[in-house]
């Protein structure tokens, strides 16, 4: 029977904090407990925000915590061809279209839709589970000639035609092993429609988080995805892409998030919870385990 494969996949756009320590340690401990493998992936697609010094700090922090991982580490920036190939497959299936509105133009369209939302007055435009408005434009209806002309001259985002994709695959579920704050386990009904026509890539970036994570998990043979509760709803999009691309489905475990004193999830912009800062204060890896409840 194949060994379970776990992974921790941080982005080097800031220093790791206690929340990252919780996720990394859970994956490492579960891999060790089950006789499985623990992989480290560096999600560095964002060439502007991801910096070498943050990547170096990731390795340093994880090693300080006592974690070890298989080599080589997969760095997303070195595997752009894999994401382009997956995107091309979806394009060939007629499931991707370009949109050309800027963020400001999308905000303006949403305001217009809300202002004309019915006879009783304005009403909120639908939002995705993260609170962002669903794509309000009509780019999917442009002719192929108009699309080609504009793609040659303008910035664009490549979006998944969600209605067409969902119609192709039918109902979806995923296996959830963790309770988290939702207290849901077992087979979870996926609702990718809640995300609207998600962005899969941009003119200057060949992938999005949603596409890259599905491609990476498949290529690395990940069997167990253990991550924070904030990504629970996004699993629906990942399950949809897995089916469309013929990729295997891992099982999932979404753990509760660590919160700050105001009840907000921890952020890389809060230095007081950064691992390198806590280490400088004299805390030990055992102290960190106690702080995050992983001892």
N, C-alpha and C positions, 0 to 999 in steps of 0.2 A: 504494500500500500504506500503511495507517495507520501512524503513528509509534508505537514502543513507549512505554508510559506506566509510569513508576516512581513510587513514593511512599515517604515516610518519615512514620511516624505515631506520634509520642510522646504520652505522657500527661503533662500538667502537674501531676504530683503529687510533684515533686522536681526536683533539678537533673540535667541530662544528664551522663553520664559517658563514659569512653573507649569502652565498648561501644556506646553510642548513636552516638558519632562514627564508629565502624567501619561501622555499618549505614547511617547517613546518607550517608557518603562513598561507600560502594559503590553505593548507588542513584544518587547524583548523577553519579559517574564513568561508570556504565553508561549512564545516559541520555545523557550527553554523547558517549560513544563510539559509540552506536548512532544518534545523531541524534534521540533521543527526547525526551520531556517528563519533568520532575521536579516532583512535587507534594508539598506539605506538608499534612498533616492533623493536627489537634489532637484527640486522643481524650479529651474532657473530660466524659464522662457522669457520673463520680463527683463530684457537686457538693460533697461534704465535703472530699475530699482534693485536688482540683484547684483551684489557686489562681492568681489573675492574675499574681502575681510570678513564679511558675514558668513560666507561658506566655511572659511577657516575656523571661525568661532563655533560653528555647528559641530565640526569634528572634535574640537577641543572640549566643548561642553559635554558631548555624549561620552567621550572617553573618560572624562572626569567622573561622570555618573557611574562608570563601570560597565558601560555597554560596549559590545563588540559586534561587528557586522562583516558580512562577506564582501570581498573585493572582486572586481572593481565596483565602485559606486556608480550607479546610473545617473548621469547628468542629462537632463532633458535637452539642453542646448546642443548636445552632441548627437541627437537622434531626430533631427527635424524631418529627415526623409521618411521616417516611420509615420509621422503625423500627416505629412502630405499624402502618403499612400492611402491612409485611412480616409482622409477627406475626399480624395479622388474617387474612392469607391462609393461614397455617399453621393457625390456629384453625379456619377454615372447612373446611379439609381434614381436620379431626378429628385433628390430630397434636400438639396441645398440651393439657396438663392442669395444674390448679393443685395444688400441694402446700403443706402448712400447718405442717410441723414446723420448729422452730427448729434452729439448728446444734447446740445442746446436746441436743435431742431426737433428732436424727439420730445423734449420737455414742452416745447411749444405745441406740438401736435397733441400731446396728452392734455394740455390745458384746454385746447380747442374741443377735444372730444368730451371732456368733462363739462365744458360750458354748454354743450349742445346735447347733453345726455338724456333728454327725455322731456316730455311735456310738463313734468312737475318741477323742472329746474335742473341744475347741475347735479351730477352724481359721480362718485369716484371712479376713475378708470381702473380696471383690474390690475392688481399687483401680483408679483411672484412671491414665493414664500420668504424671500429676503427683503421684501418691501419695495422692490424696483418695479416700475410700470412695465407691463407687457408691451412688446413692440407694436406701435400704433399705425405704422406706415403701410403703404400699398405696394412695396417693391416686388412682392412675389408675382404681381400681375404685369410687370413690365415685359415687353417682347424681348426675345433673345438678341435682336439687333440693338435695341436700346441698352440692354444690359452690357453687351460687349463694348459699345461706344463709351459708356460711362465708366466702366471698369478700367479702361485704358487711360482715362483722364482724371479720375477722382478717387479719393480714399473710399474704402468700402469695408463692410463687415459681411462675412458669409454666415448665413443663418440656416438652421435646420427648419424645414417646413414641418412643424410639429403635427398638424392635423394629418398630413399625408403619411408621416412616419408612424403615428399611432395607428392609423387605419391599416397600415401594412402589417404590423406585428400583433395587434389585438391586446387583450388584457395582460398585464405584467404583475409579477410579485417579486419580492426578494426575501431571503431568509435572514431574520434578525435574531441575534443571540444575546444582545445586551438590552437592558431595560432603560437605562438613562432616565431622563426626566419625563419621558413620554410613557414609560412603563409598558412598552409594547415589545413583545417577542413573538417568535414564530414566523409564519408567512404574512408579510406586509403587502397590502395592495399598493402598487406604484401608481402615481398620478403625474406623469410627466407633463400633461397638458397645463398644469398649474404654472409652468415656467414659460409658456408661450414659445415663440420662435427664438430659441437660445442661439447666441453667437458661438460658432465653432472655430472661427479663424478670422483674421483681418488681413488687409492687403499686405501689411508689413510684418505680420506675425502669423505663422502657418498653423497655429493651433490655439485653442482655449484650454482652460483647466479641465472642463468636462471631457473634451476629446482626448487630451493628453493622458489623463488619469486612466481612462478606459484602455487606451492603447498600451500604456506602460504596465498596467496590472496584468493584461493578457500576455505580453511578451515576457514578463518576469515570472509568470506562473503563480501569481498571488492567489492564495486560497482563502485567506482570512483578512478582511479589511477592518481594522480596529481604529476608530477615529472619533472625533468629538461630535456631540449631539447637534452642533450647528450645521453639520453636513447630512443630517438624516433625510431631509426632504430632497436634497440633490441626488440621492441614490436613485430616485425615480428616473432622472435623466440618464444616469449611468447605466441602469438596466436597459433602457431603450436603446442606447448606443451599442451596448454589448450584443443585443439580439440583432440589430441591423448589421453589425460588423462580424457576426458569427463568432464572438468571443465567449469564453466560459464565464460563468457567474460565480464570483466568490461569495462566501457568506459574510455577513456584516455584523459588527458589534459597535454601536454608537454609545460612547460613555458620556456621563454628565460632565459639564464644563466647570472649571474653576472660575469663580467670580471674585471681583474686587469688592471693596467695602460698600460701593454704591450699587452692587448687584449686577454689574456689567461684566461680560467675559473679558479675560485678560487680553492685553494688546501689547504688541512689540514696542509701542510708543510709551509704555509705562516702565521706566527703568528700575523701579523698586522691586519688580518681580523677575527681572532678567537674571538668568543663571550666572552669568559672569559677574554681575554685581553682588549676588548673594555669596558667591564663592569668595569674592574680595572681602566680604564682611566676616569671613571665617567659618561659614556654614560648611558642613560636610555632606557627602552624598546621602548618608543616613538621615541627616536633618531634612534634606529635600524629600526623601521618601516619607518621612513622618508628616511633613507639611502637606503633601498631596494625597496622603492616605494610601500610599502604595507599599508601606513597610510590612 
